[in-house]
């Protein structure tokens, strides 16, 4: 069966398109044609007609995949038009396409369109078909971005006016500049308030969106701007998790390691949305001041000697996870929310659906217990005596006593008398199991299994 991939390089006034044909039976590809059309509805119709003509008579639309880069707003009209006419369009990150195609010398629009078409062919199994936002969500997003630009403009005017007032000679011109700047600041403030009013109206029109908004603002420190940010960029909490949003905002730590000599924090600032991180940080600072949960956490970390920046980033993560939990559980904020509410059920097949490391340690503990001839189960009376070793912390005293019993006994445990065969491979296997368990002796207690009776 033949499939057709159309790579589109988008610019303000024109679209460069390259069509590639791929035949699944022979696993071969062929570049068929290249064209340039206008970036308007008339050009979109010409692009589709050209694609069907070069793909061959009787081509089905489900065998055609258009792919373009994210270029701000220049590609939105194309994506909406193709989606409205029943065609598949894949809108992919420009950086993702660039990094996946290896080294290149030189570039032009034709070469870029060909590169995009080859990218769509190569990664066709990962294609994410574009779906436009609904009317309310798009309006909310546009208002949010416009408000952010107004805030930046007001901040620039305010700083300029204050500096002018501080260093001016109080002449008539300086006074005029200062008064005119104040008028502009007042107008910008009114426009910002109007944007906020319209955003709230749009939220109230959607029942689900308004319910999520009420849950978010029930947490002290979170207001309209932070709530709208999360609703817009998570598509009203559909298909997004707290960890994914933390990574997108740039507050999730990543590390680079190689061998035994390279281990350091990875700089991922260029891959995150700094605007969202700034808004979330402001909400975290407000939560530290007014919310007892975050205030106590900040003071506890500060007493442990943690730097302010590290604590603030931790509060960002903590706040983001709690806000997503409020929406997942459909409830308002409450003190000690994390301990009262269980985590929402994870998706099937999730990597963290089961704590694999903990399960492995438990299995090794049981394996060691079954194969060592001197192992035995702990009686209820002995467990009671162990728990009484430390009345304030029974669990801690129990584990401490068990670790003391197993300390410096490694050579006896792996001695040949404990194995049915003296082969050195079996001995090394048990030695590795012991080394693994020596760091987590408390897992033996969880299974109600005592260390070997040495």
Secondary structure, 3 states (H helix, E strand, C coil): CEEEEEEEEECCCEEEEEEEEEECCCCEEEEEEEEEEECCHHHHHHHHHHHHHHHCCCCCHHHEEEEEECCCCCCHHHHHHHHHCCCEEEEECHHHHHHHCCCCCCCCHHHHHHHHHHHHHHCHHHCCECCCCCHHHHHHHHHHHHHHHHHHHHHHHHHHHHHHHHHCCCCHHHHHHHHHHHHHHHHHHHHHHHHHHHHHHHHHHCHHHHHHHHHHHCCCCCCHHHHHHHHHHCCCCCCCCHHHHHHHHCCCCCEEEECCCEEEECCCHHHCCHHHHHHHHHHHHHHHHHCHHHHHHHHHHHHCCCCHHHHHHHHHHHHHHHHHHHHHHCCCCCCCHHHHCCCCCCCCCCCCCCCHHHHHHHHHHHHHHHHCCCCCECCHHHHHHHHCCCCCCHHHHHHHHHHHHHCCCHHHHCCHHHCCCCCHHHHHHHHHHHHHHHCCCHHHHHCCECCCCC
